[in-house]
Amino acid sequence: MSTTDLPEAAGRRLAAAGWSAALSVSDFAACLQMGMRPAGIVQGFCVMGWQRGLYTYGGYGYRQLDYYPCPHGWGVHDPNEQVNGANWEAAALADVWAAGYNAAHSRMLEEAAARGAHGVIGVIDATKSLIDEHVREFHLVGTAVVLEGAGPAGPPWSTYLAGAKLVKLFEAGLVPVSVAGAYCQVHVLASCATEILEHGRWDATGVVRRGGEVVQLSDAATQARRLVRERLRATLGDCSLHGADLQVAGRGSTHTAVLRGTKVRRVHDVDPLPAPVPTVRLS
């Protein structure tokens, strides 16, 4: 079938320049309703690696968070066990993670700027480990949009939000600035008490009971959450974080936390909601 056999509207659409969008039907409709025209899918990649065993406890890249002394007294414990313990932040790894995330984000915005876009919405973070934990691919993908009737585009903004959530953000007097992310890793150098509880062994001295909280591991998860919040907060400046997503995971002696969200800035105040009016009476 030739284009001359198609309806006029269909032929016009086929002859126009194509574009793509990584949006659901409802998010796409909300995008058009806000005066945003999709300009195409944009992506940013970066692969980061770090040398295995490069960072040693007490050396470069590690910062001690807390100390867990042996509760038995010297000479009572198993000589094959670690006596005293400590929790360490792998600060250098957090810096490597931030460098990879920021590089992928910058490359995604470069693609958006090349399309003349004002911003990128519905960003998806598809970061994952390659081969093993020491090689990680940072991959950000989103839909570049052009604001209809706006002037020339400056540096593009970005947001994880799309659809109704993005509409509500604008209605609340806020505008997106950029996506943001932070990473933290806490390593547990287990004390003898922690190892006894972890391995389910009986402590003949009676100092460590058969069961109970493994305080050092609980602290590691708490420290990871606290540190990742501090790292991201340090990047906000005069912005606030919207739609925060905090993920904490523990595997063996390593506890990690990843925090993502959208930096937003207030541009105008919002009128207060009217007082509620009762519509149903029970008496």
C-alpha positions as CSV (number, residue, x, y, z in Angstrom):
1,M,0.0,0.0,0.0
2,S,1.4,3.4,-0.9
3,T,1.0,6.5,1.2
4,T,-1.5,7.9,-1.4
5,D,-3.9,5.1,-0.3
6,L,-3.8,6.1,3.4
7,P,-6.2,8.5,5.1
8,E,-4.9,12.1,5.0
9,A,-4.2,12.2,8.8
10,A,-2.3,8.9,8.7
11,G,-0.1,10.0,5.8
12,R,0.6,13.2,7.6
13,R,1.8,11.4,10.8
14,L,4.0,9.0,8.8
15,A,5.6,11.9,7.0
16,A,6.4,13.8,10.2
17,A,9.6,13.3,12.2
18,G,9.4,10.5,14.6
19,W,10.1,10.5,18.4
20,S,10.0,8.1,21.3
21,A,8.8,8.2,24.9
22,A,9.4,5.9,27.8
23,L,6.0,6.8,29.4
24,S,2.8,5.0,30.3
25,V,-0.4,6.0,28.6
26,S,-1.6,8.0,31.6
27,D,1.8,9.6,32.1
28,F,2.0,10.5,28.4
29,A,-1.5,12.1,28.6
30,A,-0.5,14.1,31.7
31,C,2.6,15.2,29.9
32,L,0.7,16.6,27.0
33,Q,-1.9,18.3,29.3
34,M,1.0,20.2,31.1
35,G,2.2,21.5,27.7
36,M,5.2,19.1,27.5
37,R,6.0,17.6,24.1
38,P,8.2,14.5,24.2
39,A,11.4,14.9,22.3
40,G,12.7,11.3,22.6
41,I,14.2,8.8,25.0
42,V,17.6,9.9,26.3
43,Q,20.1,7.7,28.2
44,G,23.4,8.1,30.1
45,F,25.9,5.3,30.8
46,C,29.0,5.0,32.9
47,V,30.9,1.9,34.1
48,M,33.0,2.2,37.2
49,G,35.3,-0.3,38.9
50,W,37.6,-0.4,41.9
51,Q,40.5,-2.7,42.7
52,R,39.6,-5.6,44.9
53,G,41.3,-5.4,48.3
54,L,42.6,-1.8,47.6
55,Y,40.9,-0.4,50.7
56,T,42.0,-1.9,54.0
57,Y,40.6,-1.3,57.5
58,G,42.3,1.6,59.1
59,G,43.9,2.6,55.8
60,Y,43.0,4.7,52.8
61,G,39.3,4.8,52.0
62,Y,37.9,3.6,55.3
63,R,36.7,5.6,58.3
64,Q,36.0,3.9,61.7
65,L,32.4,4.5,63.0
66,D,32.3,2.6,66.2
67,Y,34.3,0.2,68.4
68,Y,33.1,-3.1,70.0
69,P,35.5,-4.4,72.6
70,C,35.6,-8.0,73.8
71,P,33.2,-8.5,76.7
72,H,35.0,-11.5,78.1
73,G,38.4,-10.2,79.2
74,W,41.6,-11.2,77.6
75,G,42.5,-14.9,77.4
76,V,39.0,-16.3,77.9
77,H,37.9,-16.3,74.2
78,D,38.7,-18.6,71.4
79,P,42.2,-17.6,70.1
80,N,41.0,-18.2,66.5
81,E,38.4,-15.5,66.8
82,Q,38.6,-11.8,66.3
83,V,38.7,-10.3,69.8
84,N,37.6,-6.7,69.3
85,G,35.4,-5.4,66.6
86,A,34.6,-2.2,64.7
87,N,32.3,-0.9,62.1
88,W,33.9,1.0,59.2
89,E,32.5,3.2,56.5
90,A,33.9,2.5,53.0
91,A,34.0,6.3,52.2
92,A,36.1,5.9,49.1
93,L,33.6,3.5,47.6
94,A,30.8,6.0,48.2
95,D,32.8,8.6,46.3
96,V,33.3,6.2,43.4
97,W,29.6,5.5,43.3
98,A,28.8,9.2,43.3
99,A,31.2,9.8,40.4
100,G,29.6,7.1,38.3
101,Y,26.0,8.2,39.0
102,N,26.9,11.9,38.3
103,A,28.7,10.9,35.0
104,A,25.7,8.9,33.8
105,H,23.3,11.8,34.7
106,S,25.4,14.4,32.9
107,R,25.5,12.2,29.8
108,M,21.8,11.8,29.8
109,L,21.3,15.6,30.1
110,E,23.8,16.1,27.2
111,E,21.5,13.9,25.0
112,A,18.5,15.9,26.1
113,A,20.2,19.3,25.4
114,A,21.2,18.0,21.9
115,R,17.4,17.5,21.2
116,G,16.6,21.0,22.4
117,A,14.7,19.7,25.5
118,H,14.0,21.7,28.5
119,G,13.9,18.7,30.9
120,V,13.9,14.9,31.3
121,I,10.9,13.3,33.1
122,G,10.2,9.8,34.4
123,V,13.9,9.0,34.9
124,I,14.5,5.3,35.5
125,D,17.7,4.2,37.4
126,A,18.8,0.9,36.0
127,T,22.2,0.8,37.8
128,K,23.5,-2.8,38.3
129,S,26.6,-4.8,39.0
130,L,28.5,-6.2,36.1
131,I,30.6,-9.4,36.6
132,D,30.8,-8.9,40.3
133,E,30.4,-6.2,42.9
134,H,33.6,-4.5,41.9
135,V,32.3,-3.4,38.5
136,R,29.1,-1.4,38.3
137,E,27.2,0.0,35.3
138,F,25.3,3.2,35.9
139,H,22.4,3.6,33.5
140,L,19.9,6.4,33.6
141,V,17.1,6.6,31.0
142,G,14.2,9.1,30.7
143,T,12.0,11.0,28.3
144,A,13.2,14.4,27.1
145,V,10.5,17.0,26.9
146,V,10.1,20.4,25.3
147,L,7.9,23.0,27.1
148,E,5.5,24.3,24.4
149,G,5.6,28.1,24.1
150,A,8.7,28.5,26.3
151,G,11.9,30.2,25.3
152,P,15.1,28.6,24.2
153,A,16.1,25.7,26.5
154,G,18.9,26.2,29.0
155,P,20.6,23.4,30.9
156,P,17.9,20.6,31.1
157,W,16.4,19.7,34.5
158,S,15.5,16.1,35.4
159,T,13.1,14.3,37.7
160,Y,12.1,10.7,38.6
161,L,8.5,11.9,38.5
162,A,6.0,11.8,35.7
163,G,2.3,11.9,35.2
164,A,-0.1,12.8,38.1
165,K,2.8,13.0,40.6
166,L,4.6,15.6,38.4
167,V,1.3,17.5,38.0
168,K,0.8,17.6,41.8
169,L,4.4,18.8,42.2
170,F,3.8,21.9,40.0
171,E,0.4,22.5,41.7
172,A,2.2,22.6,45.0
173,G,4.4,25.5,43.8
174,L,7.5,23.3,43.3
175,V,9.6,22.7,40.3
176,P,12.1,19.9,39.7
177,V,15.8,20.7,39.5
178,S,17.5,17.3,39.0
179,V,17.5,13.7,40.1
180,A,19.9,12.9,43.0
181,G,21.4,9.8,44.5
182,A,23.8,8.8,47.2
183,Y,25.4,5.5,48.3
184,C,26.9,4.3,51.6
185,Q,28.7,1.0,52.5
186,V,29.4,-0.1,56.1
187,H,31.7,-3.0,56.8
188,V,31.5,-5.1,59.9
189,L,34.7,-6.4,61.5
190,A,33.0,-8.7,63.9
191,S,33.9,-8.8,67.6
192,C,34.0,-12.2,69.4
193,A,30.5,-11.5,70.8
194,T,29.1,-10.8,67.4
195,E,30.7,-13.9,65.9
196,I,29.2,-16.1,68.7
197,L,25.7,-14.8,68.0
198,E,26.1,-14.9,64.2
199,H,27.2,-18.6,64.2
200,G,24.7,-19.7,66.8
201,R,27.4,-21.1,69.2
202,W,27.2,-21.5,72.9
203,D,29.5,-19.2,74.9
204,A,30.8,-21.2,77.9
205,T,31.7,-18.0,79.8
206,G,28.0,-17.0,80.0
207,V,28.8,-13.5,79.0
208,V,27.1,-13.9,75.6
209,R,23.7,-15.7,76.0
210,R,22.3,-18.2,73.6
211,G,20.2,-15.6,71.9
212,G,19.7,-11.8,71.7
213,E,20.2,-8.8,69.6
214,V,23.4,-8.7,67.5
215,V,24.1,-5.1,68.4
216,Q,27.0,-4.6,66.0
217,L,24.9,-5.6,63.0
218,S,21.9,-3.6,64.1
219,D,24.2,-0.6,64.4
220,A,25.7,-1.2,60.9
221,A,22.2,-0.9,59.3
222,T,21.4,2.2,61.3
223,Q,24.8,3.8,60.4
224,A,24.3,3.1,56.7
225,R,20.9,4.8,56.7
226,R,22.3,7.8,58.6
227,L,25.4,8.3,56.5
228,V,23.6,8.0,53.1
229,R,21.1,10.7,54.3
230,E,24.0,12.9,55.3
231,R,25.7,12.4,52.0
232,L,22.7,13.3,49.9
233,R,21.7,16.2,52.2
234,A,25.2,17.7,51.6
235,T,24.4,18.0,47.8
236,L,21.0,19.7,48.1
237,G,22.0,23.3,48.7
238,D,18.9,25.4,48.8
239,C,16.7,22.6,47.4
240,S,14.7,19.9,49.2
241,L,14.3,16.2,48.3
242,H,11.0,14.9,47.0
243,G,9.9,11.3,46.5
244,A,12.8,9.9,48.5
245,D,13.5,6.1,47.9
246,L,15.7,4.5,50.5
247,Q,17.0,1.0,50.1
248,V,19.1,-0.8,52.7
249,A,20.5,-4.3,52.3
250,G,22.8,-6.5,54.4
251,R,24.9,-9.3,53.0
252,G,27.5,-11.0,55.2
253,S,29.7,-8.3,56.8
254,T,28.6,-5.6,54.4
255,H,25.6,-3.3,54.8
256,T,24.7,-0.9,52.0
257,A,22.2,2.0,51.6
258,V,21.1,3.8,48.5
259,L,19.0,6.9,48.6
260,R,17.4,8.5,45.5
261,G,15.0,11.3,44.9
262,T,14.3,14.5,43.0
263,K,15.7,17.8,44.0
264,V,12.9,20.4,44.0
265,R,12.8,24.2,44.5
266,R,9.8,26.3,45.6
267,V,8.8,29.0,43.1
268,H,5.6,30.3,44.7
269,D,3.4,29.8,47.7
270,V,0.2,27.7,47.5
271,D,-3.2,29.1,48.6
272,P,-4.5,27.3,51.7
273,L,-7.2,24.7,51.2
274,P,-10.7,25.9,52.1
275,A,-12.3,24.8,55.3
276,P,-14.1,21.4,55.0
277,V,-17.9,21.7,54.6
278,P,-20.0,18.8,56.1
279,T,-22.2,17.1,53.5
280,V,-23.7,14.3,55.6
281,R,-25.1,14.6,59.2
282,L,-25.6,11.7,61.5
283,S,-28.4,13.3,63.5
